[in-house]
Amino acid sequence: MNPYTALLFASIGNVLAIVLNYLLGYFFYEKMHTKLESSVVGKKSLLLGHKYGYAFLPLTWLPIVGDPLTIVAGVLRLNFFWFFVVAGGLRVGRYTLLMLGFQ
C-alpha cells in the first residue's frame, strides 16, 4: 500500500476516534465521569484536566493515557475547535513521523 494512503486512512480513523471520545464525554458527562473515576488512568486524566485545562491537550497523542484525556476534554467541555486542532494535529503528526521513520 502507498504510505501516503496508509497515512491518510490511519489519520482519519484516529481523528474520528478522538472526536467520538470527546462527544461521549460531552454528552454523557455523568456516565463518563463515573467511568473515569473508577480507573487509575481515568482518575489521573481527570486530575490533569482539572488542574491544567487546555495545557494537557498536547498529551493526548500518548498511547494509553491519550484516549482517556480526549474523553476528559469532552467532560470538561473544552472548546471543540481547539481540541480538534491540537489533539487531531498531534495524532496526524504521530502517524506522519511513524511513516517517515519506516521509509
PyMOL commands that set and color helices and strands:
alter all, ss='L'
color gray80, all
select helices_A, chain A and resi 3-27+29-37+40-61+66-75+80-102
alter helices_A, ss='H'
color red, helices_A
deselect
rebuild
show_as cartoon
